[in-house]
Amino acid sequence: REAAFAGVASGTFGRTERLALRYVAANPGRTAKELEVIAGVEAGTIRKRLAGLKRKGKLINGDSRKCNVSGRSARTWKVVLTPVA
């Protein structure tokens, strides 16, 4: 819990959330592990932010498929497209 509060206070949480959103937008239909390899970040960096972005309505899950990194079945991610008025 302390680590979570520290991450929010320092801005790290927001930066990694924006990073995750940016990489999903640029690479729709990828798994969390694939996105982390593409971004060149530590394992878990992007994965930890995806569920929160989904709760905020910014991401949705695509189809599950075999991950090219782990070889296991995994969810894919896509950015929610906001309709233009």
Secondary structure, 3 states (H helix, E strand, C coil): CHHHHHHHHHCHHHHHHHHHHHHHHHCCCECHHHHHHHHCCCCCCCHHHHHHHHHCCCEEEEEEEECCCCCCEEEEEEECCCCCC
